[in-house]
Amino acid sequence: MNQLWRHRIILILVVSLFASIPLLYALSGYRTISKLTAEMHTQDIPMIKQVDQLIEHNRDRANAVRGLLLYEDDRYIEQYYFSTSKVHDLRRLLNSSNQTPGAVKDLLSRNNTWEEEIQEVFTVYETDHPQRAKKLAKQTTQTTQTILEDLSQIKDKLYRDLEQKLELTTEMTAEYKRMCFSLSILAFLLIATTIILFHRSKPILENKTNTYRP
């Protein structure tokens, strides 16, 4: 009888082991996909939003410079400094993050140089030299355009990377589903085979038990 119970316990353990195979694989897939999804939500999407805001505020600053020199309306000065404060906030945030791509940090450094040039335009304008300020502003036009274009290219690249990760997540989900289904079938066959073998060996064990019974 003790031998029969030992075989029953072994059967339960073997069945449990086979049944856990698809579950463990599914759990591994869930963790992998969850990690990738969390990375997109905590790193990729916020980074795209920050770069997009950087583009928007830099464009506002460029428009403020053009508006000031074209219409000589001091309200554009307020617009410029408001957008500049927003850019500074973003710059501190991006520079302090280890997740910020090197291309973005390099562009932030170039953005600082451009900002110094624009600041000189405002300084000259505020000292009652609008014509000279216009000449200085024209010299910064190409730099302004280049920075905006480079920022747009970086944002496009971040979008492409995000799309690739989304596609990868979809492919991984489909692959894990297929593998879990295949492993479930395999586990079922292994369990069925084990049970059949156990039931075939059960009469033999019982006969042996009866034979040795006093």
C-alpha positions in Angstrom: 0.0 0.0 0.0 2.8 2.4 0.9 4.3 1.8 -2.6 1.0 2.5 -4.2 0.7 5.8 -2.3 4.2 6.7 -3.3 3.3 6.2 -6.9 0.2 8.3 -6.5 2.2 11.2 -5.0 4.7 10.9 -7.8 1.8 11.0 -10.3 0.5 14.2 -8.6 3.9 15.8 -8.7 4.5 14.9 -12.3 1.1 16.1 -13.4 1.6 19.4 -11.5 5.0 19.8 -13.1 3.6 19.3 -16.7 0.6 21.6 -15.9 2.9 24.4 -14.7 4.9 24.5 -18.0 2.5 26.7 -19.9 1.8 28.8 -16.8 5.4 29.5 -16.2 6.0 30.4 -19.9 3.0 32.7 -19.9 4.2 34.4 -16.7 7.6 34.9 -18.3 6.0 36.4 -21.4 3.8 38.6 -19.3 6.8 40.0 -17.4 8.7 40.7 -20.6 5.8 42.5 -22.3 5.0 44.4 -19.1 8.6 45.6 -18.8 8.6 46.7 -22.5 5.2 48.4 -22.1 6.2 50.2 -18.9 9.4 51.4 -20.6 7.3 53.0 -23.4 4.9 54.7 -20.9 7.6 56.0 -18.5 10.4 56.8 -20.9 9.5 56.9 -24.6 6.2 58.7 -24.6 7.3 61.4 -22.0 10.5 62.0 -24.0 8.5 62.5 -27.2 6.2 65.0 -25.4 9.1 66.9 -24.0 10.9 67.2 -27.4 7.6 68.2 -29.0 7.2 71.0 -26.3 10.8 72.0 -27.0 10.0 72.4 -30.6 6.8 74.4 -29.9 8.5 76.8 -27.5 11.5 77.3 -29.7 9.1 78.1 -32.6 7.3 80.6 -30.4 10.6 82.2 -29.5 11.5 82.5 -33.2 8.1 84.0 -34.0 8.4 86.4 -31.1 11.8 87.7 -32.5 10.3 88.1 -36.0 7.2 89.8 -34.7 9.1 92.2 -32.5 11.4 93.3 -35.3 8.6 93.5 -37.8 5.9 95.3 -35.7 8.1 96.7 -33.0 5.5 95.6 -30.5 6.9 95.1 -27.0 4.3 92.3 -26.3 6.5 90.0 -28.3 9.3 90.5 -25.7 7.0 89.1 -23.1 6.1 86.2 -25.4 9.8 85.5 -25.9 10.7 85.4 -22.2 7.7 83.3 -21.4 8.7 80.7 -24.0 12.3 80.9 -22.8 11.4 80.1 -19.2 9.5 77.0 -20.5 12.6 76.0 -22.6 14.8 76.3 -19.5 12.5 74.1 -17.5 12.6 71.4 -20.2 16.3 71.8 -20.5 16.9 71.1 -16.8 14.5 68.2 -17.0 16.2 66.6 -20.0 19.7 67.2 -18.9 19.1 65.7 -15.5 17.6 62.5 -17.0 19.8 59.5 -17.8 17.2 58.4 -20.4 17.7 61.5 -22.6 19.4 60.5 -25.9 22.8 62.1 -26.6 21.4 63.7 -29.7 18.9 65.7 -27.7 21.5 66.8 -25.1 23.8 67.9 -28.0 21.0 69.9 -29.5 20.2 71.5 -26.1 23.8 72.7 -26.0 23.4 74.2 -29.5 20.1 75.7 -28.4 22.0 77.5 -25.6 24.3 79.1 -28.2 21.4 80.2 -30.3 19.7 81.6 -27.3 22.7 83.7 -26.5 22.6 85.1 -30.0 18.9 85.9 -29.7 19.5 87.5 -26.4 21.9 89.8 -28.0 19.2 90.8 -30.5 16.9 91.7 -27.7 19.6 93.6 -25.9 20.4 95.7 -29.0 16.7 96.3 -29.6 16.1 97.5 -26.1 19.0 100.0 -26.4 17.0 101.7 -29.2 18.9 100.1 -32.1 16.1 98.3 -34.0 17.8 98.3 -37.4 21.0 96.8 -36.0 18.8 94.2 -34.1 17.2 93.2 -37.4 20.6 92.6 -38.9 21.6 90.4 -36.0 18.3 88.5 -36.2 18.9 87.8 -39.9 22.3 86.3 -39.0 20.6 83.8 -36.6 17.8 82.8 -39.1 19.7 79.8 -40.4 20.7 78.6 -37.0 17.0 78.9 -35.9 15.8 76.9 -38.9 18.5 74.2 -38.4 17.7 73.7 -34.7 14.0 73.4 -35.4 14.6 70.9 -38.3 17.0 68.9 -36.1 14.5 68.8 -33.3 11.8 67.6 -35.7 14.1 64.8 -37.0 14.8 63.7 -33.4 11.1 63.6 -32.7 10.4 61.6 -35.8 13.1 59.1 -34.8 11.6 58.8 -31.3 8.2 58.1 -32.9 9.7 55.5 -35.2 11.4 53.8 -32.2 8.1 53.8 -30.3 6.3 52.3 -33.3 8.9 49.5 -33.5 8.5 48.7 -29.9 4.7 48.6 -30.3 5.1 46.2 -33.3 7.6 44.1 -31.2 5.1 44.0 -28.3 2.3 42.8 -30.7 4.6 40.2 -32.3 5.8 39.0 -28.9 2.2 38.7 -27.6 1.2 36.7 -30.6 4.3 34.5 -30.3 3.7 33.9 -26.6 0.0 33.0 -27.3 1.1 30.4 -29.9 3.7 28.9 -27.6 1.4 28.8 -24.7 -1.2 27.0 -26.8 1.4 24.5 -28.1 2.8 23.9 -24.6 -0.7 23.4 -23.2 -1.3 20.7 -25.8 2.1 19.1 -25.0 1.4 19.3 -21.2 -2.1 17.7 -21.8 -0.5 14.9 -23.8 2.2 14.3 -21.1 -0.4 14.3 -18.3 -2.6 11.9 -20.2 0.3 9.6 -21.0 1.5 9.7 -17.4 -2.0 8.9 -16.1 -2.4 6.0 -18.6 0.9 4.5 -17.6 0.1 4.9 -13.9 -3.3 3.1 -14.4 -1.6 0.3 -16.3 1.0 -0.2 -13.6 -1.6 0.0 -10.8 -2.8 -3.6 -11.0 0.8 -4.8 -11.0 1.5 -2.8 -7.9 -1.7 -4.1 -6.2 -0.8 -7.7 -7.1 2.6 -7.3 -5.6 1.1 -5.8 -2.5 -1.3 -8.8 -2.2 1.5 -11.3 -2.9 3.6 -10.0 0.0 0.6 -9.6 2.3 0.8 -12.2 5.2 
